Amino acid sequence: MLDAILSLPFIRRTSEGQQKGPIQLDLFEPTEPGFDFKVIITNKTAWAMKVVRFHEGRGQQEHIFAELKTQTNMDYVPSRSWAGNKIYLLCAVIAHNLGKELQMDACERQRRTTERRQPLWIFDGLEIMRRKFIQRAGRLTRTKGVVPLTMSANPAVQQAIESYLAA
């Protein structure tokens, strides 16, 4: 027996483009051209549009999973052993989290809390951070016993690196 009360908001919105066919599995196939249909099954009690915005905000999690797969090679299984794969997974997640934490420390929040639960910061992906900081041409030079990293003059990169180092 279900103790929770389920609600079923049915949403019909006008669509911009031409519908070429159902993208998801067919629960029902809309026959009215120019409209998109959506049904959400939830136990959340709120105004229907708030429930829809809350549901759509969950897509941010999918973005994180996609970023983990593409930028930390989470779609790759490196080993036949459980322990090896577990260590690989943990290293990838730690690298991802450190990249986000570094960006959160280096800059202020760009957004406020919304119904769609967007992240409060606009993050660069790990691939962009790699290109900005790691995959840059530079040369180690020896000057008076000190070995600094010498890079081409680029004020934007210099400012970004200094802001991260200051954080």
N, C-alpha and C positions, 0 to 999 in steps of 0.2 A: 504494500500500500504506500502510495506517495504522500508524504507529509507536506511537501512544498507545493505552492500554487504556481502553475506555469502560465505564462502569458505568451501570446502569439501575435506580435505586431506584424501586420501585412503592410508593406510599403510599395507604392507605385509612384515612380518618378518619371518625368519626361527625360528622354535621352537625346543626346546630340547626334550621334551617328546612326548608321544603318545597322540593324541587327542581322548578323550573318548566320547565327546559329547559337544554340546554348553552349556556354562555356563550361558550366558545372554540370553535375549529374542532374538528370531531369526529374524534379519533383512535380513540376507542371511546366507546360510550355506556353508562354504567353502568346496570344494571337493578336494583340493590339500593337500595330507598328508605332514606333516613337516613344515607347515606354519601357522602363526597366522595372522588374518586380523583385522583391526580396521578402523572405519570411524568416523571422528569428524566433527560436524557441528559447525562452529564458525564465528564470525564477526571479529576476530583478524586477522590483516594483518601482516604476518611475513612469514619467511621461514617455510616450512612444518614441519621440525623436531623441530624447536623452538615452534611451536604451539603444537606439540605432547608432548614435555617436559613440557610446561606450563600446559597442560591439566592433565598430569600424576602427577604434583605437587599438584594438588587440592586434591589428596588422603590424604594428611597430615591432612586436615580438618576431614576426616572420622576417622582418628586415634584419634583425640581429642574427637569426639562424642563417639567412642567406649570406650575410657578411662573414660569419664564421666558416661557412662552407667554401666561399670563394677566396677569402683573404688569409685564412689560416689553414687551408687544405683539410678541413674537417671531413670532406667527402672521400678522403684517402685513408685506407687501412694499411698501416706500415708494417704490421707484424702479424705472425700467427699466434702470438701469445696474448693472453688477456692482460697481463701486467704491462707488456710493451705498449699495447694500444691504449691502456688507461693512462700511462705516463704521457704518451703523445697527446691525448685528449686534454689532460690537465695543463700541459705546457701551452697548447694552443689557446685554451680559455684564459689562462693567466696572461698571456701576451695580449689578447684582446682586451681584457679588463684593465691592464696597465696602460694601454693606449688610451682608453676612455678616461681613466683616472687622471692621467697626465693632462689631457685636454680640459677636464673639469677644474683642475688646479690652476691651469694657466690662463683661463678666461672666465668672465662672468657669465651667468645664465643669460641666454638670449630669449627665452620664452617664459611664460607663466603657466601655471597649471590649467589645463583645458579639459573639456569633457572627453575629448578623444585620447587623452593621456599621452600626448606627444612628449618626447624627451625634452627636458628643460634646456639642454644644450644642443647646438647643431654640431654634430661630430664629423670630423674627417675620418674616412676609413683608414685601416692600417696600410693599405696600398698607397694612399696619398701621403701618409706620414713617412712611409719608406722612401718614396720618391723625393720628398722634401728634405729629409735629413740623412738618410743612410746611402741612398744611391746617387750621391753627388760626387762630381769629380773634384778631387783634392790631392794635395801632395804633402807628405811629411817632410819638413825641412829642418835642418839642424842649424840653429842660430845661437851662438855663445853657450853651447851645452844644453840648450832647451830644444825640445822637438815639438813645435806646434804644428797643427794641421792648417795648411794654407789652402784657401778656396778662392774662386773667382769672386769679385765684388758684386754682390747682389743685395741691395738694402732690404728687400722684402724677406728674403731668406734669413738674413742676419737678424732682423727684428723678430722673426718667428722663433729662431733658435734661442735668442736672448730671453724672450718671454717665457719659453719653456724652462730654461736654466734658472731664471729668477723664481719660478714657481717651485 
